[in-house]
Amino acid sequence: MASQETDYLIIGAGAVGLAFADTLLDEDPDCHITFVDKHAKPGGHWNDAYSFVALHQPSAFYGVNSMAFPGEQIDTHGPNQGLYALASGTEVSAYFEKVMNLRLLPSGRVAYHRLTEFKGRDADGTARIAGVLSGAEQTIAVRRKLVDATFYQTSVPSTHKRAFSAAEGVRVVAPGELPDLWKTPDNAPRDFVILGGGKTAMDAGVWLLEAGVAPERIHWVRPRDSWLTNRKFVQPGEDFLGATIANQMAHLEACAAASDGDGLFEHLERGGYVLRIDPEVKPEMFHFAVISEGEIALLRQITQVIRKGRVTHIEHGALHFGGESHAVPEGALFIDCTARAVPFTAEANAGPQFRGDTIVLQPVHVPLVTFSAALTAFLEVHYADNATRNQLARTAPLTDRPATFPYAFMMNLMNRGTWSQTPEIAAWLAKSRLDPTGPTITRMMAAGDPRLAVLGGFREAVMQAMPHVIRLGMAAKALHETGGPPTN
Ligand SMILES: Cc1cc2nc3c(=O)[nH]c(=O)nc-3n(C[C@H](O)[C@H](O)[C@H](O)COP(=O)(O)OP(=O)(O)OC[C@H]3O[C@@H](n4cnc5c(N)ncnc54)[C@H](O)[C@@H]3O)c2cc1C
C-alpha cells in the first residue's frame, strides 16, 4: 500500500511543471498535486544558471499565469533600452520560489518533495520516489495522472558534461565563474576564448565587453552562426501591438515569398524582424533566441571568430577540432558555453502530450514553454478524453535550423487557428498573462483603443498564406525528422 496519495504527480518543479500546476489549481478546484524534484529549490535549471543570465524574452509573459514578475517596466538604459525588462536569473529563481511558497503550497492542495528523485512506477501505477541525500524511498498512489515535466532536459554550462577535453593546467570555466575573476586580480586572464554559438555565448560576449575587455582580446569559437529574433518585435502591451502584428504579417509574407526556410529568414531580415551578428555569414542555426539591436551592435565588435566546427580538445595555445587546429593566445581563459539548453532535434519522447494516464508536457506554441504547459492544464480539466485534448493542441517541435523552422511555424499557426475557433479556449487566452497578445487585445477592446485597427485583415492574411505555410512546413518537417547537425 502506497504511503501517500495524490491526483497529479508532477515530475519536475521547473518552470514548466510550475506553470502547469498553477493553472490546474485554478481550473480544477478539487485536485491535489504532488511535485517531486531533484533540485533543492523550485525553478529547475534557473538554480544552476550563471549569475548574469537573464530571460531573453520580456518577463511579462514568462512564468505562471497567476503571478506577475515584479518590475515589468521598460528599461531606460543598457542594450535593452526602450524595451520591456528581462528578469535576471536571480529574479527568476526568486519568482519560482514565491510561486511555490506563496501560491502553491498555501493552497493546501500541493505537496512538494524537494531533493527527491522519481524512480518509476510499479505495475499497479504506484510511483516510487527516493530522497537524493537520504536514499529513503516512498510510494505515492496516483489517482489521476503522472505529469512528466522533464521533456526539455534543460542542460546548462555549470552542470552539463563537456564534449571536449583539456590539457592539464588549461583554464576552462563556466560563464558563472566570470564575475569571480575580480577576486584574483593577479591571475586575471589577458585573453578570453568563448566556446559555443548560442545565446549563452552571446551573453558571455556582452558581459566581457561591458566589463571593459578589449574586443581584440576576445576570440569566439562559433561552430554555427545563428539567426536571432529581434526583441523589439516580441514585446507585450498596447504600445507594441503594432510591432507584434507586423512581425506576424511579415512571417506570413515570407512564407508566400520563400521557397525554403533559408529564404524565409532572408525575407524577414530585410524588414529587421530577425538579426544576425555577421551579415556576411549565412546562419545555419535558429534556436528561437531573442536579442536586442544593442546587443548585436556590441557583439559585432568581436571579430576574431573561429569557424572550424566543434572543439574536441584544448591545449595551451591551441584549439583542436578533430584533425584541424587553431592557435590561440597562451594563458587564455576558455569559457564553456557549449551546453545545449533544450533539445532542438527530433526527440525520441516527442509525440502527443496526453498518453493514457500520463501527460508529457511539450510545446504547443514554440517557443512559449510555460504558456504551453498552462494551456495543457486547461485542456486536461475541460475536455473529457485524450484524443480531443491532443487534437486541440498538437505538439510543436523545437526546431534547430532555419531550414526546419517552418515546421514549428506551421504547427503554431495551426494550433492558433484551432484555439481561435474554440470559444472556451479563446476566452481563456484572453485573460492568460502568458499569452503575449491575449490580455492586451482584451484590454484594448474594452477601452475601444483605435490602435486595434492593426488587426484588420490579419485573419484574411493567415487564410491566404496557409497553403504556403503548409508547403514550407511539410518540407521542413521531413528535414527535422531525418535529423540535423549538433546544436551549438
Ligand atoms: C539560460 C537559459 C535561458 C532561457 N531563457 C528563456 C526565456 O527567456 N524564455 C523562455 O521561454 N525560455 C527560456 N529558456 C528555456 C527554458 O528551458 C525554459 O524557460 C524553462 O525554464 C525550462 O523549464 P523546465 O521545467 O522544462 O526544465 P528544468 O528547469 O530543467 O526543470 C526540470 C526539473 O525536473 C527535475 N527532474 C528531472 N528529472 C527528474 C527526476 N527523475 N526526478 C525528479 N526530478 C527530476 C530537475 O531537477 C529540474 O528541476 C531558457 C533556457 C536556458 C537554459
The ligand as an SDF file (V2000), in Angstrom:
LIG
                    3D

 53 58  0  0  0  0  0  0  0  0999 V2000
   19.9090   30.0200  -19.8540 C   0  0  0  0  0  0  0  0  0  0  0  0
   18.5110   29.7860  -20.3430 C   0  0  0  0  0  0  0  0  0  0  0  0
   17.6530   30.8740  -20.5710 C   0  0  0  0  0  0  0  0  0  0  0  0
   16.3480   30.6630  -21.0140 C   0  0  0  0  0  0  0  0  0  0  0  0
   15.5400   31.7390  -21.2300 N   0  0  0  0  0  0  0  0  0  0  0  0
   14.2670   31.5250  -21.6300 C   0  0  0  0  0  0  0  0  0  0  0  0
   13.3610   32.6230  -21.8430 C   0  0  0  0  0  0  0  0  0  0  0  0
   13.7110   33.7860  -21.7200 O   0  0  0  0  0  0  0  0  0  0  0  0
   12.0980   32.3340  -22.2120 N   0  0  0  0  0  0  0  0  0  0  0  0
   11.6700   31.0420  -22.3940 C   0  0  0  0  0  0  0  0  0  0  0  0
   10.5000   30.8280  -22.7090 O   0  0  0  0  0  0  0  0  0  0  0  0
   12.5050   30.0030  -22.2140 N   0  0  0  0  0  0  0  0  0  0  0  0
   13.7760   30.2110  -21.8480 C   0  0  0  0  0  0  0  0  0  0  0  0
   14.6200   29.1490  -21.6870 N   0  0  0  0  0  0  0  0  0  0  0  0
   14.1250   27.8050  -21.9800 C   0  0  0  0  0  0  0  0  0  0  0  0
   13.9050   27.0690  -20.6540 C   0  0  0  0  0  0  0  0  0  0  0  0
   14.2810   25.7610  -20.8920 O   0  0  0  0  0  0  0  0  0  0  0  0
   12.5290   27.1830  -20.0920 C   0  0  0  0  0  0  0  0  0  0  0  0
   12.1870   28.5350  -19.9370 O   0  0  0  0  0  0  0  0  0  0  0  0
   12.2970   26.5270  -18.7530 C   0  0  0  0  0  0  0  0  0  0  0  0
   12.9630   27.1280  -17.6800 O   0  0  0  0  0  0  0  0  0  0  0  0
   12.5510   25.0670  -18.7820 C   0  0  0  0  0  0  0  0  0  0  0  0
   11.8940   24.5750  -17.6660 O   0  0  0  0  0  0  0  0  0  0  0  0
   11.6480   23.0680  -17.4290 P   0  0  0  0  0  0  0  0  0  0  0  0
   10.7530   22.9870  -16.2680 O   0  0  0  0  0  0  0  0  0  0  0  0
   11.2450   22.4020  -18.6810 O   0  0  0  0  0  0  0  0  0  0  0  0
   13.0930   22.4430  -17.1480 O   0  0  0  0  0  0  0  0  0  0  0  0
   14.0390   22.4980  -15.8810 P   0  0  0  0  0  0  0  0  0  0  0  0
   14.2780   23.8560  -15.4220 O   0  0  0  0  0  0  0  0  0  0  0  0
   15.2440   21.6980  -16.2730 O   0  0  0  0  0  0  0  0  0  0  0  0
   13.2290   21.7180  -14.7580 O   0  0  0  0  0  0  0  0  0  0  0  0
   13.0650   20.3270  -14.7740 C   0  0  0  0  0  0  0  0  0  0  0  0
   13.1760   19.8400  -13.3550 C   0  0  0  0  0  0  0  0  0  0  0  0
   12.9460   18.4330  -13.3640 O   0  0  0  0  0  0  0  0  0  0  0  0
   13.7600   17.8420  -12.3880 C   0  0  0  0  0  0  0  0  0  0  0  0
   13.9030   16.4330  -12.7340 N   0  0  0  0  0  0  0  0  0  0  0  0
   14.3450   15.8830  -13.8900 C   0  0  0  0  0  0  0  0  0  0  0  0
   14.3100   14.5360  -13.8150 N   0  0  0  0  0  0  0  0  0  0  0  0
   13.8450   14.2290  -12.5780 C   0  0  0  0  0  0  0  0  0  0  0  0
   13.5880   13.0170  -11.8870 C   0  0  0  0  0  0  0  0  0  0  0  0
   13.7870   11.8080  -12.4330 N   0  0  0  0  0  0  0  0  0  0  0  0
   13.1320   13.0910  -10.6260 N   0  0  0  0  0  0  0  0  0  0  0  0
   12.9110   14.2710  -10.0390 C   0  0  0  0  0  0  0  0  0  0  0  0
   13.1240   15.4530  -10.6490 N   0  0  0  0  0  0  0  0  0  0  0  0
   13.5810   15.4290  -11.8930 C   0  0  0  0  0  0  0  0  0  0  0  0
   15.0490   18.6370  -12.4400 C   0  0  0  0  0  0  0  0  0  0  0  0
   15.7320   18.5530  -11.2170 O   0  0  0  0  0  0  0  0  0  0  0  0
   14.5340   20.0530  -12.7180 C   0  0  0  0  0  0  0  0  0  0  0  0
   14.4040   20.7810  -11.5380 O   0  0  0  0  0  0  0  0  0  0  0  0
   15.9140   29.3400  -21.2470 C   0  0  0  0  0  0  0  0  0  0  0  0
   16.7740   28.2600  -21.0350 C   0  0  0  0  0  0  0  0  0  0  0  0
   18.0650   28.4690  -20.5990 C   0  0  0  0  0  0  0  0  0  0  0  0
   18.9690   27.2810  -20.3880 C   0  0  0  0  0  0  0  0  0  0  0  0
  1  2  1  0
  2  3  1  0
  2 52  2  0
  3  4  2  0
  4  5  1  0
  4 50  1  0
  5  6  2  0
  6  7  1  0
  6 13  1  0
  7  8  2  0
  7  9  1  0
  9 10  1  0
 10 11  2  0
 10 12  1  0
 12 13  2  0
 13 14  1  0
 14 15  1  0
 14 50  1  0
 15 16  1  0
 16 17  1  0
 16 18  1  0
 18 19  1  0
 18 20  1  0
 20 21  1  0
 20 22  1  0
 22 23  1  0
 23 24  1  0
 24 25  2  0
 24 26  1  0
 24 27  1  0
 27 28  1  0
 28 29  2  0
 28 30  1  0
 28 31  1  0
 31 32  1  0
 32 33  1  0
 33 34  1  0
 33 48  1  0
 34 35  1  0
 35 36  1  0
 35 46  1  0
 36 37  1  0
 36 45  1  0
 37 38  2  0
 38 39  1  0
 39 40  1  0
 39 45  2  0
 40 41  1  0
 40 42  2  0
 42 43  1  0
 43 44  2  0
 44 45  1  0
 46 47  1  0
 46 48  1  0
 48 49  1  0
 50 51  2  0
 51 52  1  0
 52 53  1  0
M  END
$$$$
